[in-house]
Amino acid sequence: MKKKSFIFLAGHKGLVGSSMLNLLKSKGYNNIITVDKKTLDLRDYKQVKRFFKKKKIDYLVMAAARAGGIIANSTNQKDFFLENVEIQNSLLQLALEKKIKRTIYLGTSCIYPKFAKNPISESSLLTGELEKTNQCYAIAKISGIKLSEALFHDYKLDIICLMPTNVYGINDNFDKVNGHVIPAMISKFLGAKKKKKKEIRLLGTGKPVREFIHSSDLANAIFTCLKSSQKKIKKLFKNKLPIINVGSGERLTILKLSRIIAKELKYNGNIVFDKNFPDGTYKKNLNSEKILKLGWKPKIKLSTGISEVIKYKNN
Ligand SMILES: NC(=O)c1ccc[n+]([C@@H]2O[C@H](COP(=O)([O-])OP(=O)(O)OC[C@H]3O[C@@H](n4cnc5c(N)ncnc54)[C@H](OP(=O)(O)O)[C@@H]3O)[C@@H](O)[C@H]2O)c1
């Protein structure tokens, strides 16, 4: 990938996309193609095809998606299914049509079975039942992997599928209901502090174990994959579609996470867990050996990352 390569970054305003945009700009890539959802709805392939008719694309990063936390996911299963399938179908067809040199497909650790052996390796895919609260999102993402596999084998399209663990960062969705666990929790703690509440109620039992990655570290992983030579990829994956987990290796319970956030915000009230809400998968830690073999490693410690996010949110 050269500095003048044309890179279509789909979803550039999102948590992952905006981090990727910053990284590419900081490295001097100046032919980055971005387009707003209002101008181009990526669910509509006809529109997408027309929009790119006379445009060159060398590389594609698929960071556009319908994403969200456990409540958003479990209560909007239809939309999580349809929107993700439609967006990825359009973008993968575009990759084929434009003979894009390398496409990075972003999946998620939610694709793995609820009871997969931890740390979860890529070979666990489709070996067991999925977690119910996000099964439509997971199935949509799995369908994208399978379409990528078909394009990889039948059309020799260069695609790498990344499966990140839970992502957090400064440009997140801080909605208390629809956001992912870290931003939603930060907003709840800030609200409790502001109202001087003596107690804060969080969802679930607090017992599930999670792994988190900062969006800048994930952007670096995407960049590593864009830059890795075909020779290196072929050596590591033989003739199979590369499916690559991206985790930080930093794992903790939701209870521990809540204590880190409380300490950072100097919130001294009681933390109470509401067991009437679902926990999701009990343990979701990734085996990230493959991406480490490609030369990537995470740089941002969870405590440092959370402190940075809180500073951003407070300003
Ligand atoms: N966040 C996580 O914890 C996490 C974990 C694992 C994997 N991932 C994956 O990483 C990728 C990026 O996630 P994210 O957290 O960055 O999501 P995000 O913050 O919600 O960003 C998604 C982006 O996609 C755009 N988009 C959505 N629907 C679109 C449409 N129909 N047409 C055009 N653009 C559309 C959004 O545009 P607007 O800004 O205009 O709405 C937004 O910029 C997704 O594939 C997700 O599944 C995320």
The ligand as an SDF file (V2000), in Angstrom:
LIG
                    3D

 48 52  0  0  0  0  0  0  0  0999 V2000
  -17.4130   -1.1320   18.9950 N   0  0  0  0  0  0  0  0  0  0  0  0
  -17.1010   -2.3790   19.3280 C   0  0  0  0  0  0  0  0  0  0  0  0
  -16.9940   -2.7320   20.5240 O   0  0  0  0  0  0  0  0  0  0  0  0
  -16.7990   -3.3920   18.2600 C   0  0  0  0  0  0  0  0  0  0  0  0
  -16.3060   -4.6400   18.6680 C   0  0  0  0  0  0  0  0  0  0  0  0
  -16.0090   -5.5940   17.7040 C   0  0  0  0  0  0  0  0  0  0  0  0
  -16.2270   -5.3080   16.3770 C   0  0  0  0  0  0  0  0  0  0  0  0
  -16.7160   -4.1020   15.9890 N   0  0  0  0  0  0  0  0  0  0  0  0
  -16.9620   -3.8790   14.5710 C   0  0  0  0  0  0  0  0  0  0  0  0
  -16.1800   -2.7860   14.1290 O   0  0  0  0  0  0  0  0  0  0  0  0
  -16.8760   -2.0980   13.0790 C   0  0  0  0  0  0  0  0  0  0  0  0
  -16.9900   -0.6220   13.4310 C   0  0  0  0  0  0  0  0  0  0  0  0
  -17.7330   -0.5180   14.6380 O   0  0  0  0  0  0  0  0  0  0  0  0
  -17.8600    0.8550   15.4330 P   0  0  0  0  0  0  0  0  0  0  0  0
  -17.9530    0.5170   16.8750 O   0  0  0  0  0  0  0  0  0  0  0  0
  -16.8620    1.8240   14.9410 O   0  0  0  0  0  0  0  0  0  0  0  0
  -19.3190    1.3120   14.9800 O   0  0  0  0  0  0  0  0  0  0  0  0
  -19.9440    2.7860   15.0380 P   0  0  0  0  0  0  0  0  0  0  0  0
  -19.1760    3.6520   15.9610 O   0  0  0  0  0  0  0  0  0  0  0  0
  -21.3940    2.6150   15.2780 O   0  0  0  0  0  0  0  0  0  0  0  0
  -19.6980    3.3290   13.5700 O   0  0  0  0  0  0  0  0  0  0  0  0
  -20.3340    2.7610   12.4760 C   0  0  0  0  0  0  0  0  0  0  0  0
  -20.2100    3.6810   11.3020 C   0  0  0  0  0  0  0  0  0  0  0  0
  -20.9480    3.1030   10.2130 O   0  0  0  0  0  0  0  0  0  0  0  0
  -21.7130    4.1320    9.5970 C   0  0  0  0  0  0  0  0  0  0  0  0
  -22.9160    3.5460    8.9930 N   0  0  0  0  0  0  0  0  0  0  0  0
  -23.8740    2.8250    9.6210 C   0  0  0  0  0  0  0  0  0  0  0  0
  -24.8410    2.4910    8.7350 N   0  0  0  0  0  0  0  0  0  0  0  0
  -24.4840    3.0160    7.5490 C   0  0  0  0  0  0  0  0  0  0  0  0
  -25.0790    3.0370    6.2720 C   0  0  0  0  0  0  0  0  0  0  0  0
  -26.2400    2.4300    6.0290 N   0  0  0  0  0  0  0  0  0  0  0  0
  -24.4330    3.6860    5.2660 N   0  0  0  0  0  0  0  0  0  0  0  0
  -23.2540    4.3230    5.5050 C   0  0  0  0  0  0  0  0  0  0  0  0
  -22.6290    4.3280    6.6890 N   0  0  0  0  0  0  0  0  0  0  0  0
  -23.2460    3.6980    7.7040 C   0  0  0  0  0  0  0  0  0  0  0  0
  -22.0750    5.0820   10.7290 C   0  0  0  0  0  0  0  0  0  0  0  0
  -22.4050    6.3330   10.1820 O   0  0  0  0  0  0  0  0  0  0  0  0
  -23.0670    7.4870   11.0880 P   0  0  0  0  0  0  0  0  0  0  0  0
  -21.9620    7.9400   11.9820 O   0  0  0  0  0  0  0  0  0  0  0  0
  -23.4590    8.5320   10.1270 O   0  0  0  0  0  0  0  0  0  0  0  0
  -24.2100    6.8510   11.8080 O   0  0  0  0  0  0  0  0  0  0  0  0
  -20.7790    5.0910   11.5200 C   0  0  0  0  0  0  0  0  0  0  0  0
  -19.8670    6.0220   10.9830 O   0  0  0  0  0  0  0  0  0  0  0  0
  -18.2160   -2.8020   12.9330 C   0  0  0  0  0  0  0  0  0  0  0  0
  -18.1500   -3.7270   11.9010 O   0  0  0  0  0  0  0  0  0  0  0  0
  -18.4030   -3.5140   14.2460 C   0  0  0  0  0  0  0  0  0  0  0  0
  -19.2030   -4.6490   14.0920 O   0  0  0  0  0  0  0  0  0  0  0  0
  -16.9990   -3.1220   16.9100 C   0  0  0  0  0  0  0  0  0  0  0  0
  1  2  1  0
  2  3  2  0
  2  4  1  0
  4  5  1  0
  4 48  2  0
  5  6  2  0
  6  7  1  0
  7  8  2  0
  8  9  1  0
  8 48  1  0
  9 10  1  0
  9 46  1  0
 10 11  1  0
 11 12  1  0
 11 44  1  0
 12 13  1  0
 13 14  1  0
 14 15  2  0
 14 16  1  0
 14 17  1  0
 17 18  1  0
 18 19  2  0
 18 20  1  0
 18 21  1  0
 21 22  1  0
 22 23  1  0
 23 24  1  0
 23 42  1  0
 24 25  1  0
 25 26  1  0
 25 36  1  0
 26 27  1  0
 26 35  1  0
 27 28  2  0
 28 29  1  0
 29 30  1  0
 29 35  2  0
 30 31  1  0
 30 32  2  0
 32 33  1  0
 33 34  2  0
 34 35  1  0
 36 37  1  0
 36 42  1  0
 37 38  1  0
 38 39  2  0
 38 40  1  0
 38 41  1  0
 42 43  1  0
 44 45  1  0
 44 46  1  0
 46 47  1  0
M  CHG  2   8   1  16  -1
M  END
$$$$
